[in-house]
């Protein structure tokens, strides 16, 4: 496992890219891909098939990954 400068639960600020200036809490860290998922920063829409739990299916909004070099601790 690689060491990263942020970990789950840290408050971070996006320092570059299209979401520059936004801040939030780290939900997960993928050290192998060098990506973090920050709550409420990069919203993406994903099509979801209907399942037993989710009868409707449809389009779901999720938090997308950001490269770890684009965030710093707040």
Secondary structure, DSSP 4 states (H G I P E B T S, - for coil): ----S--TT-EEEE-SSTTTT-EEEEEEEETTTTEEEETTTSEEEEEE---SS-SS-EEEEEEPEEEGGGEEE-
